[in-house]
Amino acid sequence: MENYVYIALFAPLVGSLFAALFGDKPKTLITGVVTSFLLFVSWFASIRLLGYVGENTIVHVKMMDWIAAGNFNIDFGFVADQVSVIMMVTVTTVSTLVHIYSIGYMDHDKSFNRYFSYLSAFVFSMMILVMSDNFLGLFIGWEGVGLCSWLLIGFWYHKEDVSTSVNPAISPAYAANEAFIMNRIADLGMLIGIFMIYWNLGSLEYDTVFANIGSLSTGTITLIGIFLFIGAMGKSAQFPLHTWLANAMEGPTPVSALIHAATMVTAGVYLVVRSNEIYALIPNVGYFIACVGAFVAVFAASMALVNMELKRIIAYSTLSQLGYMFVAAGLGAYWIALFHLMAHAFFKSVLFLGAGNVMHAMDDEKYINKMGGLSKVMPWTMGIMTIASLALAGIWPFAGFFSKDKILETAFSSHHYFLWFMLWIGAGMTAYYSFRLIMVVFFGKENYKKDGKHPHEAYPYVIAAMLPLAVLAVIAGFFEEPFVEYVTAILPEYEPHVSSGTFMFLLVVTLGIALSGIALAVIKFSKGNFDEFFKKIGVHRVLINQYFIPDFYQKAICEPYGKLSEMAWKKIDMKIVDATVDFIAGFIYKTGDKARAMQTGNLSTNLKWMTLGLILLLAAIFIRPGM
């Protein structure tokens, strides 16, 4: 089965390199077809490994020696165990369908070939991240997805800043730089954590680290856990490193589906789940992670309540759902976090792809108040997005009902009632903003007619690429029992312990607030006053401006840093560094210019200088100390 490990890992890389051969050429359809096929090959290999890997059948391969310096030895090795295989199947399932969808979505883009090269490279980086058997390999994949996200978010780098009174926008180039820089800040924390692991344990391989981590002091383990989580906060956009996630919507919509559903932003959750044996020793850090997650679940959902930009609403939803995952992971329910990660990947990716259909049909319009009535012309997209929204809202029997309710049950059974209450409020918000979007976009007044737009349904094969994800968004929750049996072979077994009466109570109140959120959205829609309540209580401006946090960052960090950089440039670099270098260069030039007089080419003159040099040399010999 080792061959399947290599096939799953390197098939996306081959696709990326193939597409790169046509990178500077006009659109070549074969690049989209080949990269999609190779992603399917990777998916097939991952499925084979899913069926093969069991409690006693983990596949561990060493590809080659990687780094050997003194006592530092790291192999280029990969492991296919229960956790990595689940991630491999999730990543390749979503990525394959996103690639197929992209053939239609990017049909008229002049950089069609370059796009598929970047997209496959992105998947390859994520596969390295989840398949590596050591922290350094994970970090290589971690940085790879960061680089590829920069390329993809800024794919339309030629577009300028466009601002409106509704929601100030930014350019793709700025959004890409923001995501890249903010993640680099967080990655410094992760790198410190990795350094601490090696410094104290002399290894970065998972097996060795997890077997010996208990030998360290609690203080050291706590620092390692905190620094690793800082890296996770950046990659998974947890507060306060969250602002890049919504701005990342400036990239092509299939990129948003991939980044927000199965790859980059879930990497932070994967890191915590993979490092469960570290966090199990430091429950206080785990509780802090859970608190951050619960806060973000409500914080992000609140911003989605009033936002008018289609993809940003879904982006805030991703941010909120990541908070749910971190609550489960922080409370030690690692398999539940992984289960919600998988279920969320299916319904969130198809929700983004549906948004892509809508924007494509509306000539790249992104504000929902300029749409409306699209159910008449886009019935398939409407049906698929409604299914995904029901799964996101946690309505039975859709996938989100099983995975999200399990997280609320975990918080309640752990006696963290305030965390449960926050997640419960977040569930109501999620249902409301999800169906606010559905009602306005598909059943609202046909505002697009004012602009002379003629929306239409997507290509049939684009809809076909979305259907498997929609089906998984419906049925994935029913695989909870086999999922638990599979992953708890290496993850801690965890089952919320509540009485049958308490379980029914939680079920009713959670489902009740989700249904109430949907009903409220429908009622508000029928009355045409979605945002009036928020305006009356004076929070609409706060929510639409993201609590003014981006403005605070701009004024408190970016502008002072810019002024400091300008001062360093003009006062230090130009007047000290450059002046010193220029002085040295000028002195050497002038000295050389003066010395050039010696080089006359006259033999007599040359002999005189040679004689003088000989005398000086002899003098230096005779007068040196100790003679």
N, C-alpha and C positions, 0 to 999 in steps of 0.2 A: 504493500500500500504506500510505500515511500514515494513511488512515482506520482501518485495522486496528489501528494503534498506539493511536489514541485510543479505539477500541472496547474493546480489551483492557484499557486502563488505567482507563477511567471507567465501564464496566459495573458493577463492584462498588460504586462510589460511588453510582450511581443506585439500586442495590438497597438500600444502607444507608439512603439518604435516604427511600426508599419505606417501608421497614420502620419508620423513625423516626416517620412520620406516625401509626402505630398504636401507638407506644411505650407510651402510658398507657391503652390499651384492652385488654379481655380478649383471649385468644388468637384470632388471626385467621389461619387456615391459609394464606391467600393470601400472607402475608408470607414464609413459608417457601418457597412455590412460586415466587414472583417472584424472590426473591434467588437461589434455586438455578438458575433459568432464566438469569438475568443472569450468573451465574458460568459457566454453560455457554457463553453467548455470548462471554465473555472467553476461555474455553478454545478455542473455535472460531477466534477471531481470532488467538490465539497459535499455533495449529496452522498456520494459513495463513501466518503470518510465518515459522514454522519451515521451511516448504517453500519460501518465497521467498528468505529470507536465505541468501547464499552468500559465497564469497570476495570477490566484487566487487559485492555487492548488499546492503550494509548500509543500513538505513532510519534516517535521522537527521532528526528533526523539531524545529523551534523553534515552540513554541506561542505564546509572547509574551515581551516584555521583562519581567524579574522585578524585579531590583534594579539601580538606577543611582545611584551616589553617588560623585562625583568620578571617579577612575580605576577604581572598582570597578563592573564590569558583569557581571551574571549573567542569562542567559536561562532561561526555563522550558522546558527542552529535554529530549528523550527519544531514546534510541537503541535500536534493535532489531538487535543483532549476535549472533554465535554464542553468546556467554556469556549475555547477557540473555535471549535467546529460550529457551534451555534452561531457565533459571530460571523464565521465564514459564509455559512448558508444565508444568513440575513443580509449580509453585505452584497453577495453575488446575486441573490434573488432581486433585490431592489435595483442594483446597478445594471444588470442585464436588461431589465425592462425600461430603465431610464435611458440606456443607450438606444434601444429600439425607438422609444418615444422621441428621442433627440433627432433622429433621422428626419422626422417630419417637422419638428419644431424649428430646427436650424436649417430647413430646406433652402431658404433664400439668403442665408448668411454667407458673405464672401470669405469668411475664415472658417468654413465648414470643416476642413481637414485639420486645421490647427486645434479646433475645439475638441475633436475626438481624440487627438493625441494627448491633450491635457486631461480629459475626462478619464481615459484608461490609466494614465499615470497616477491619477488621484486614487483610483481603486487599488492599484498595485501598492501604493504607499499604505493604504488602510489594511491591506492583507498582510504586509510586513508587520504592522503594528500589532495585529491580533494573533499572528502566528509565531512571532518570535518567542524563544524560550528563555530570554534574559532581558533585563531592564535596558541595556544599551541598544539592543536590536529594536525594542519597543520605542526607544527614543528616536532612532533613525526613522522609523515609520511615522512617528509623531511629528517630526520636523518635515517629513515628506508631504504629509497631508496639509501641513501649514503652508509649504511652498506652493503646492498645487492649488490650494484654496485661493492664494494670492493671485495666481495666474487666471483662475476661473472667475473669481469675483470681479476682477478688473479686466475681464475678457473684452468688454466694449470700452476700452480705455480712452478711445477717441471722443466719447460723449462728454459734454461739458456739464457743469453744475446747472441744475434746473430747480428753481425755488418757486413755491406757490404759497398763497396765504393759508391754505389748508394744512399743509405739512411740508416744511422745508426739506428739500431733497439734496442729495450730494452726488458727486460724480462717482462712477465706478472705480476710477483710479484712487480717489480718496478713500472709498469704502475698503478697497483691497489693502491699501497701506494701513488703515486703522486696524483691520483684522490681523494683519501680519504683525504689526508692532505690539498690539495688546497681547497677542499670544506669545511673543518673544519675552515680554515682561514676565508672564506667568511661567514660561518654560525655564526661566532662570531659577525659580523656586524648585521646580521639578528636578532640574539638574543638580542643585544642591542636595536634594534628597537622595539622588542616585549616588553622588559622591560620598555621602554619609554612609550609605549601605556598603559601598566597597571599602571605605576606610575602616569600618568596624567589623566587617565580616570577610573581607578579602575575596568576594565573589559577587557577581551580578546575576548569576543563573537562578531562575526561580526556585528550583528544587533545593539548592544549597541555602539560599537566603531564607526561605520559609522554614527550613529545617532548623536553622540556627538563630532566627530572629529573637526567640525567647531568651537567649543567653545575654542579651543586652539589657541595660538599665531601662526603666520605664521612661525616664527623661529623654534618653536617646531615641527610643522607639517613637515617643510622642513627636519629637522634632522631625524624624523621618516621615511620619504620617502627615504632619502639617505641611511640610514642603512638597510632598507628592500631591497633596490635595490642592495646593496653590496652582500646580500645573493643570490639574483637572478643572479648576475653576476657570482658567483662561480658555481651555479647549471647549468646555461645555458651557461657557458664557454665564457663569454664576456671578451674582452680585459680589463685588462692584465691578467686575471685569465683563460686563454683559452688553455694553453699548454697541459693540461691533456686530452682534448677531442680526439685529434688525437692518442695519445698514448694508449687510451682505446681500440683501435682496436686489442690489443693483446689478448682480450678475444674471446670466440667463436662467430662466425658471427651472429647467431640468437640473442645473447646478444646485439651486436652492433645495430641490427635492432630495438630491444626493447628500448634500452637506447636512441638512436638517433631519434627515430620516435615519440613515443607516451608517453614516461614516463619521465625519469629523467631530460633530458635537457630542456624539455618543462615546467618543474615545475616553473622555473623562470618567464617565460612569464605568466603562470597561476597566480602566485603571484601578478604581476603587474595588471593583468586584474581583479582579485578578489579584489584588494585594490584600484580600480578605484576611489572611493569616497575620498580617501586620496590624490591621485595624481591629481585629478581634482582641488584641492585647491592650488596646487603648480606647475603651468604650467612651471616655469623655470626648475624645476627638470625634468619634463616631456620632455622638449626640450633637456636637457642634455642626457636623456635616448635615445631619438631619434638620437642624434648626435653620441653617442657610437654605436648604432645599425647600422647606415649608414656606419660608419668607418669599423665596423667588416664585414659588407656585402661585401665590396670591399677587405678588408685586407685578409679575409679567402679565397675568390674566387681567389685572385692572387696566393696564395700558391698552389691551386689545379691545376693551369695552367700547371705546369711542373712536378708535383709529379708523380712518377712511381708506387707507391704502390696502389693497387686497392681499398682497403677499406679506406685508408687515403684520397684519392681523394673524396670519398663520405662523409667522416667525415668532411672535410673542407667545403663541400657543406652544410652540416647540420649547421655548425657554421655560414656560410654566411646567410642561410635562417632564422636562429634565429635572426640575425641582422635585417632582414626585419620585423619580428614580433615586435621587440622592437621599431622600427621606428613608426609603426602603434600605438602601445600602448602608446608610449611617446607623440604622437600628439593627443591623446584622442580618436582615432578610435579603441576602445577596441574590438568591435565585429569583425572588420576586422582582427585584430591580432589573435583573436580566430578562425576565419574562415580559415586563412592561416595556423594556427597550425593544424587544423583538416585535411585540404587538404594535407599539407606537410606530415603528419603522414602516409597517404596512399601511396603516391608515393615514399617516402623515405624508408619506411619499405620494400617495394617490391624491391627496388633497392639494398638494403643491402642483402636481401635474394637471389636475383639473383647473387650478388657477391659471396655469400656463395656457390651457385651451381658451379660457375666457379672454385673457389678455391678447392672445394671438388673434382671436376673432374680432377684438375691439381695437385693432391697430395699435397695440401696446399701451392702451389706456389702463391705468392701474388704480384709479379711484372708484370705489364702489358706487358713490352717489352719481356717477356719470354713466352707470350701466342700467340694469333693470329689465325685467321681462324676458330674460334670455332663455327661460325654460321652453319657450315656443320654438326657438331656433336651435337650441343646444340641449335636447332632451337627454341624450346619453351622458353628457358631462354633468348635467344637473343631477341625474340619478346617482352617478358615481360619487359626486361630491357630497350628496345627502347621506349616502351610506357611510362615507368616511367621517362626516360630521357626527353621525349617530354613534360611531365607534369612539370618536374623540370625547363626546359628551358622556360616554359610559352607560349607554342604554343597552339592556339585554335584548338579544343574545349576541351583540357585537363584541369584538375583541377587547375594546377598552373597558367594558363592564367588568370582565374577569380580572384583568391585570390591575386596573386602577383601584377597584374595590378591595383588592387584596392588600394594597398599600395602606388604605384607610383602616382596614381591619388590623393590620400590623401595628399602626400607631395607637389604636385604641387598646389593643390587648397588651401593649407594653406600658400602659397607664400614662402615656404621653397625650393627655386629653386635649391640651392646647394645640399640639401639632395636628391632631385629628381634626379639630375644629377649623384650623386654617385650611387644611386640605379639603374639608367639606365645603367651606365657602368657595374655595377655588374651583371645586367641581360645579357649583352653581354658576359661577362666572363663565366657566368654559362652555357650558351648555348655552348660555345666553349669547355670548359673542359668536359662537359657531353658527347659530341659526339666525342671528342678526345678519351675518354675511350671506347666508343662503337666501333669506327672504328678500334682502335688498337687491342682490345680484340677479336672482332668477324670477322673482315674483313682483318686484317693484315697478314703479313707473318707467316706461321705456325712454329714459333720458338720452340714450345714445342716438335717437333719431334726430335730436336737435343738431348734432354734429355731422349728420349725413353718413353715419357708419352703417355697414351692412354685415352684421355678424353671421357666422355660419358654423356648423359643427366641424370638428377636427377630422382629419383623414381616418378612414376605417382602421388602418393598422395602428394608428396612434391610440384609438379607443381600445383596440385589441390588446395593446401593451398595458393598458391601465386595468383591464378587467381582472387579471390574476391577482393584482394587489387588492382590488375591491373585494374579491372572493376571500382572500386571506384576512382582510379587515373584518369579515363576518365570522369566519370559522376558527381563526387562530386561538381564540379563548378556550375552545373545547379541547385543546391539546394540553391543557394545564397539567393533568395527572401524569401523562408520559413525559412531559417536560420536566416535572419535578423529579421523577425517578431517574431521568437521564443525567441532569446536571448536579444533583446532590451526591453523585458518586465522588465528586471532588470539592463541591461547595458545602458549607455547613448546612445540615438539615434544619429547617426552620418552618414552623407552622404556628400561626396565631392561635392562641388558646382562649376561646370565648365560649360561653354557654350557647346552647341552641337558641334560647330566647334573645340573648344579646346579638347573636349573629343575624337573626331575623330583623331585629330593631335596626342594626346598622345597614342592612340591605334595604330596608324600606326608606329610611331617612336619606340615604345616599342616592338611591334611585329617585326618591321624591324631589330632592333639590335639583337633580338633573332635569327631570321632567318639568319642574317649575321654571327653570331657566329657559327651557325651550318654549313653554307656554307664554312666558313673559315676553320673549322675543317676538312671538307671533302677535300678541296683543299690542305691543308697542308698534309693530309694523302696521297693523290695521288702523291704528290711530295716527300714524305718521309723525310720532314724536319720540324717536329713539333716544336722542341725547338731551332732551329737555330737562330731565331730572338731574343729570350731572351738571348742567349749566345753572340750574336753580340753586344747587347746594355749593356751587362755586369750585368744583373740582375738575370741570371739563378742560380748562386751560392747563391745569397741572398734568392731567393724564395725557393730553394730546402732545405735550412737550416733554414727555417721559420724566416727569417730576423735576425737570430742569437739570437733570444730572449731566447730560451732554454739555449744556451751557456752563455748568460749574467746572467740568473738566477743561473746557476750552479756556475759561478765564483764569482758573486757579492753577492749571498745569501747562497747557499748550502755549498760551500767550506769554507767561513768564519765562518758560523754557525757550520760546522763540527769541525773546528779548535778550536772555542770557547768552544764547548762541550768537546773536548778532554782535553783542558786546565782545564775546570771546573772539569773534572773527575780526572785528575792526580794531579792538584795543590790544588783544594778545597776539592773535595770529599775524595780522598785518604789521603792527608796530613793534613787536618783539621777535616772534619767530621768523617772519619773512625778512625783517630788517637785519637780524643776525645772519641769516643765510646769505642775504644780499651783500652784507659787509664782508663776510668771509670770501664769497665769490669775487667781489670787487678787489679785495686785497690781493688775492691770488692772481687775478687778471693783470692788475697793475704791476705786481712783482714780476710776472712773466714778461710783461711788456718792456720793463726796464732791463731784465736779464737778456732780452733778445739782442741787445747791443753786442753781447759777447759772441754771438753767432754770425761773424762777418764772413767766414769762409777763407780768411787769410791765414796761411800756415804759420807765419811768425806770431800772429795774435793768439792763435790756438796754443802754440808752444809756451807762450808767456803765461796763459791761464793754467795750463797743465803744471808748469813749474810752481806757480802760486799755490795750486791745490796740493801739490806734493809737500811744499813747505808747511802748510797748515796741517796736513795729516801727520807729518813728523812731529810738529809742535804738540799736537793733541796727544800723541803717544808718550812723549817725554814728560809732559806736565800732568798726566793723569795721577790721581791719588795713589799713594803707596809706592811710587817710583823713587 
